[in-house]
């Protein structure tokens, strides 16, 4: 299944792993003492435990004393630098303030998504329906082709002339192509049209088996001479092999629908 099918709402901005709230991070009690104070500012145990889980992948209790000490030192150092940055006015810079706000939005959105989906495990019927939707959206045919990529249209035309005179496509590709596929004689293997840039895909689809383009095809990479070798029907992946992926897609759609409802009921004013 194509990764692009997951709605963009799931693709939150990348955060440092240590700064993401751990799903099973221990909650700090109100009476818990801070693990350190830095110039009078407390570093809470909850912050420490979350940071330790993020950087090590383990609870702090599973770490050695040396590891726990190093993690605390790193957190103290981070607090010192952040405090100095605030004193120097860095946190007030528009770009920095915007990044801090984006981090807040991303973390809250991620946690809200986990909370909303906690009791919304997709049913088998939902997964089967999504499977049929995804299969229906797949390309129906795969293509196998060779190509020769060169820098200019005139040179590409000269290669077509050589092919017309009987020169071997693979030999010309090895000798003249500037694409990495030249080592394989220009062989691109099997692909669906959506994996190629539009001009290239359109040219391939228009060819018959064994034909090569009689005019060079221009893309952002240069000028192509393309030969279609074969076609075959696309075989969709078995349901069980993509079931985990389908769960992600269905949950993403549910959360997108939830966000869409919030959008409908919110008072939103946009400034052009």
RACORLIN-V246910 format. One record per residue. D_FIRST is the distance of its C-alpha to the first C-alpha in Angstrom with 1 decimal. Layout:
D_FIRST
D_FIRST
//
This chain:
0.0
3.8
6.3
8.7
7.7
9.8
13.3
15.7
18.0
16.1
16.6
20.2
22.4
22.6
25.7
27.7
26.5
30.1
30.4
27.6
29.1
28.5
27.4
30.3
32.8
36.3
37.9
41.2
44.3
46.5
49.2
47.2
48.9
47.1
46.2
48.0
49.7
49.5
52.5
52.7
49.1
47.5
44.3
43.2
42.1
38.9
38.0
39.0
37.0
33.8
34.3
35.1
31.9
29.8
31.4
31.9
29.3
32.3
34.9
38.0
40.0
38.0
39.0
42.3
45.1
44.6
40.9
41.7
44.5
42.4
39.7
42.5
44.1
40.9
40.6
44.3
43.8
40.9
43.1
46.0
44.0
42.5
45.9
47.4
44.7
45.6
49.3
48.6
46.9
43.5
41.8
43.4
42.0
39.8
36.8
37.2
37.7
34.6
32.5
34.1
33.3
29.6
29.5
31.2
28.8
25.7
27.2
28.3
25.1
23.2
25.9
26.1
22.4
23.0
26.1
24.7
21.8
24.1
25.0
22.0
19.9
17.5
19.0
17.7
18.3
16.3
13.3
13.9
14.3
11.1
9.3
11.6
11.0
7.3
8.4
11.3
9.8
8.4
11.2
13.7
15.1
14.8
17.9
20.0
22.6
25.3
26.6
29.5
29.4
32.8
34.4
36.5
36.4
39.8
38.7
35.6
38.0
40.3
37.6
36.9
40.6
40.6
37.8
40.0
42.8
40.9
39.6
36.6
33.3
32.3
35.7
35.6
32.2
33.5
36.6
35.6
31.9
31.3
27.6
26.6
25.5
29.3
29.7
27.7
29.6
27.0
24.3
20.7
19.1
16.3
14.0
12.7
15.0
12.8
12.9
16.7
19.2
20.3
23.7
22.4
19.7
22.4
24.8
22.7
21.9
25.6
26.7
27.7
27.3
29.7
30.5
30.5
30.8
34.5
34.1
32.4
29.1
29.2
26.4
26.8
26.9
29.9
30.7
28.8
30.1
27.2
27.5
25.0
25.2
23.0
20.2
18.3
16.1
12.4
11.8
8.8
8.0
10.7
10.6
12.3
10.1
7.3
10.3
10.8
7.6
8.6
12.0
11.3
10.0
12.9
15.3
14.5
15.3
18.4
19.6
19.1
21.2
23.7
24.1
24.4
27.3
28.9
28.8
30.5
33.3
33.9
36.7
35.1
37.1
35.6
37.8
37.0
//
